[in-house]
Amino acid sequence: MYPKNIRKSKLKSFKHKQLLISSSITMSILCPSNVISQPLIKPNYSEVNLFSNKSFITKAVERTGSSVVTIDTQRYVENRKFQRNSQLFLDPYFERFFGLDLPKNNQPRIEQNQGSGFIFADGLVMTNAHVVNGSDKVIVGLTNGKKLKAKLVGQDFFTDLAVLKIDGNGPWPKAKLGDSTKIKVGDWAIAVGNPFGLENTVTLGIISNLKRNVNQLGIYDKKLELIQTDAAINPGNSGGPLLNSKGEVIGINTLIRSGPGAGLSFAIPINKAKEIADQLIKNGKVIHPMIGISLIDVSNFETNNNSVKVGYVVPNSPADKSGIMLDDIIIKVGDKDIENASDVISQISKNGINKQIKILLMRRKKFISLKVKPTDISNLQKK
């Protein structure tokens, strides 16, 4: 037992604590906590709701998506004319083997194809040349559901680029064009297009490589250095824009790698596309300065040096006439020291046609200086 005075002191302390607890409960009932009760009674709409934030992908597509168009093309194909007594008609396996038309399919018909594109100026659409090549009729479908006729302004097969003019009056939703020289490997890449007619289909990836030479892909009839990305580009996406994280167009979707190594996609850099489009609008065609050589990038792993070797010389071309030979090493073109094949192409393109340019070569450990006058690539094909 505690002494009497101690028991009184503890009783007072206990009653004091009871009073404090009772007061706290009463205050909690009369003045409920803002943290607990406010969202239930009056939500604070000024606070950021994390679940409603738009991703950079959504913002990028919203910025440019309305400028993306579907391109439907039609081409009239006449029937093939065979002699009535042709034995080809008697053997159905002949068609399978040689890819010829059987009589039942040998009727006039309309071939329909589809691709993508985007509006980059008032009523002007940029797309791939292979999307509209040989078409008799072109229809452009806008994201608002309208379908309008379009005419071909010009196309360039060497860069696989074409420009269309939409029939009608604007205003037109225009894409924001970026700067493809500022992109880096590892940057986000957003491919937008209309594969299989499905409008504004979006895929995401990264920039896998820059200045990918199409010769490395086994394509020798094009003059392209492409952006490589792992963003999926499906059939029908050709001609659609490749966007950066800001929604700016940095490339035009053009190629899909199939077979071994599938999963890689390629786009024409937008700076090159703008240059080609300007020439198509002004002149209806594009001049491609060439000297008539194919180039091979050579890497020396022992010295860690790169060089560019001549792999082929077109007979009667400017290069052939100036004395350039197979296996020559190109040291300098103009005032530019050469490190890769892209440097050679760039310098010759900048020089233009019908104007001489100096080329420094190494042949059997001897330096040789030559002057070459580039010509348009179309002239090389005629030789």
Secondary structure, DSSP 8 states (H G I E B T S, - for coil): ---HHHHHHHHHHHHHHHHHHHHHHHHHHHS--HHHHHHHHS--TTS--GGG---HHHHHHHHHGGGEEEEEEEEEE------TT-GGGG-HHHHHHHT---GGG-S-EEEEEEEEEEEEETTEEEE-HHHHTT-SEEEEE-TTS-EEEEEEEEEETTTTEEEEEESS--------B--GGG--TT-EEEEEE-GGG-TTEEEEEEEEEEEEEGGGGT--S---EEEEE-S---TT-TT-EEE-TTS-EEEEEEEE--STTTT-EEEEEHHHHHHHHHHHHHHSS---EE-SEEEEEEEETTTTEEEEEEEEE-TTSHHHHHT--TT-EEEEETTEE-SSHHHHHHHHHHH-SSS-EEEEEEETTEEEEEEE--EEHHHHHH-
